[in-house]
Amino acid sequence: MARKYDHEYKVQAVKLAKEIGGAKAAKELGIPEGTIHTWLKTTGRRNHDASQARERAG
């Protein structure tokens, strides 16, 4: 059964992963390393899309 995580938890987990690394963050939080990496990729894609939109608008 898949566990559900709220948005704020994901944001904090990604922040921690950027500070100490995905593997360490996953171990510390007790969640699968793949979950952290998926959130990191999703966050990076959103940031990239937002910056491209600002460039097009500017």
Buried (B, 14 or more C-beta within 10 A) or exposed (E): EEEEBEEEEBEEBBEBBEEEEBEBBBEEBEBEBEBBBEBBEEBEEEEEEEEEEEEEEE
